[in-house]
Amino acid sequence: MKNNNIFTSLTFAIFLCLSVSPSFSVSASSAPEAEEAEPEKGPHRGRMLRDDNMALELAIFETGVPPEFRVWVTDAGKPVSPNQVDLNIKLTRLGDVVDDINFRVEGDFLRGDLEIYEPHSFVVTINANYQGKNYRWQYDNLEGRTRIEPAVAEAMGISTDVVAARTLHQTIPAYGRLSLPASATHNISARFDGVITKLFVKQGDLVKQGQTLMTVESNESLKPYQITSPADGIVTEQYANSGEQTASKTLLTLTNTSQYVAKLAVYPADYKNVVVGTPVTVKIEGYYTPLTGKVEFIEQKVRDDQAKLVWVKVPNVNNALADGGFVNADIEVATIDVPVAVKKVGLQGFRDFTVVYAKVGEQYEVRMLELGQDDGEWVEVLGGIALGATYVTENSYIIKADIEKSGASHDH
């Protein structure tokens, strides 16, 4: 090893097999900062940081392996044996998360012992010792990051949520019509034929169970008796008036409209997933609040299009429903508990990834996600963001646009 007096300085060159973006902090209320010049690259396409005669080249290598740092050292343009250099690199990520990377000798280079996971956005701090002399370099390698003041974020309607465990409710769509149950209709007739001496209700009247509907004088006994309502309901049909004979006919029709049945079509591919008791959310044309229920009955015949009709009882809140009304529904076919999930509305595209934007203070930064199952509202996260992290949900496209405006790039 050469005398320390000969080597009075040490220069390192570092290439991150990505375009090393300059340090930037984009504010939504101002223009992005100017980009720095492209850093010098070495023979391994590495970023070069120099100090007199010495140079260290560091690259992110990812051919056939997860991304990792590889380092080549030279002195006055001549290779330096990697076992002569002690090297440590710290990557400080948003939220003061630090990746501490040490190196081992492999061939003619030093190889890092940690995967450089996405996003490749961090402050890089390099500490090296060569022949008893310490060297330190630091630079920003930021991508997919921006800063937005709280007042601006609020004005833009940017909302956040916390990454947490969720229960996914997977559903299939179904369509159908509203019908009254068979028990809803009562046809009122006289037990004994006679003359209607007094009719107390008319078509359209609301009646209560036990309420007197009419008085009839029997033809045989000439005695009057009362006909009362068997249930709550509406007089939907009137076939007789005071002074008329009952003549063994239907006199009134009462209809209880407090509850309807949504008859929904389910097709063969989903027969096995829909059983009695399956939860259903029913959405009715012109009715703003979804109604919840469960499958009460499945017809044991199919229509010409091979659909089976499943019945779901729905309450007639505020008398807003009508016989024959169109409905659409979501029938729940699976319930899945997942340990980590995010709202689908927050997902955006970034390079070749599906991402959300994590929020730390006033800063927002991309998080590349590995996704699993979803239920239309929530999606399972298999990797890429930590449980408990705050991320953007509503209006996440504003964060994406602000980052794209900054011109931050990533070169592999």
Disulfide bonds with the S-S distance in Angstrom:
none
